[in-house]
Structures are given as structure tokens and as C-alpha cells.
Amino acid sequence: MAVEALFGKGRTLTPMKWLYQKGQYAAQEMVTLIGPRSRVISNLRILGPCRELNQVELALTDAIALGFEIPIRLSGNITGTPGCMLMGPNGFFEMKEGVIRAAPHVHMSPDDATFYGVKQGDYMKLRIGGPCATIFDRLLVRVHADFRLEVHIDTDEGNACALQSDTPVELLK
């Protein structure tokens, strides 16, 4: 188990901050990621709870700086992706695969999906206003009864359009 290798036998993740999606949290525990060029990102926050597989999601800028060539994938689709080395206070954990750039996506409940007229696996558009207005054309729809309506784009995508907490956004079919 990765958590025990990184943080010690019997250790589990400790919730630090609950996230918007039900049961998801940012853990107090953090790791250092060692990339192919022996460059590192320190203080990389772990998201919990633990899943059946280990995965690291990087923004493209971070991937390039570390020396990764990573595919854009939906979370959990890690077959054939690069691996990495993680370092924690108790030791190292080698991931054989699992480093991806997360595909831009929107979480929604079945009621939200009905409202927007979409289903699991469809694509939507996200119109972002403001001084660097843009439209993301391929926002993958993920539908589950436990999901709350929330768009997930990475920091590079948010920075490219100067996204702020008060920037107007609109989901489009």
C-alpha cells in the first residue's frame, strides 16, 4: 500500500479539508514527486479517500518541467501511462504507471444531466467570460448520484483564461 510505504506502517490519510464532492478530501499528508529529469515537486497534496489504484494528475506545465510526456485521460484510466517515484517521510513508493493530465470534465447528478440534456460520456462546452474569454469545447460529462455540479479544469487551463472566483462561466450543451 502506497500510504504505508510513504508514511509508515498502519498509517492512513488524515482529512485536512473536505472538498465539494461528497466524501472527498485533501489530506494533511503530502509527498515529493520525482520526475524523469530528477526534478521534483515538493509538498504535493494527496487527495482521499484511498482508491484501488495510485494516480498523479499534473498540469502540462508541471509535466514538462519534470520531464514527463503525459496523455490527457479521465481519472482512473492509467493503462500505458508513465510512472514516477514518490517520496514521503517514511520512504519511497514507485508507481509503474499512473501519471496523467486530467481530461477537463464536469461532475453532475442525474437531475443536473436531465436539466442540461446530457448523459454520461457526452461532451459539453464551457464558456468563460472576462478579459481572456474563451470556450472549452470538450468538457467530458460524468454523471453519478453522489456528484454535485462542478467543473474540473487544471491550473494551466484556468490561468490561460484568467479565471477568477468572480469570472462568469456558462455550461453549454
Rosetta blueprint (number, residue, H / E / L):
1 M L
2 A H
3 V H
4 E H
5 A H
6 L H
7 F H
8 G L
9 K L
10 G L
11 R L
12 T L
13 L L
14 T L
15 P E
16 M E
17 K E
18 W E
19 L L
20 Y L
21 Q L
22 K L
23 G L
24 Q L
25 Y E
26 A E
27 A E
28 Q E
29 E E
30 M E
31 V E
32 T E
33 L E
34 I E
35 G L
36 P L
37 R L
38 S L
39 R L
40 V E
41 I E
42 S E
43 N E
44 L E
45 R E
46 I E
47 L E
48 G E
49 P L
50 C L
51 R L
52 E L
53 L L
54 N L
55 Q L
56 V E
57 E E
58 L L
59 A L
60 L H
61 T H
62 D H
63 A H
64 I H
65 A H
66 L H
67 G L
68 F L
69 E L
70 I L
71 P L
72 I E
73 R E
74 L L
75 S L
76 G L
77 N L
78 I L
79 T L
80 G L
81 T L
82 P L
83 G L
84 C E
85 M E
86 L E
87 M E
88 G E
89 P L
90 N L
91 G E
92 F E
93 F E
94 E E
95 M E
96 K L
97 E L
98 G L
99 V E
100 I E
101 R E
102 A E
103 A L
104 P L
105 H E
106 V E
107 H E
108 M E
109 S L
110 P H
111 D H
112 D H
113 A H
114 T H
115 F H
116 Y H
117 G L
118 V L
119 K L
120 Q L
121 G L
122 D L
123 Y E
124 M E
125 K E
126 L E
127 R E
128 I E
129 G L
130 G L
131 P L
132 C L
133 A L
134 T E
135 I E
136 F E
137 D E
138 R E
139 L E
140 L E
141 V E
142 R E
143 V E
144 H L
145 A L
146 D L
147 F L
148 R L
149 L L
150 E E
151 V E
152 H E
153 I L
154 D L
155 T H
156 D H
157 E H
158 G H
159 N H
160 A H
161 C L
162 A L
163 L L
164 Q L
165 S L
166 D L
167 T L
168 P L
169 V E
170 E E
171 L E
172 L E
173 K L
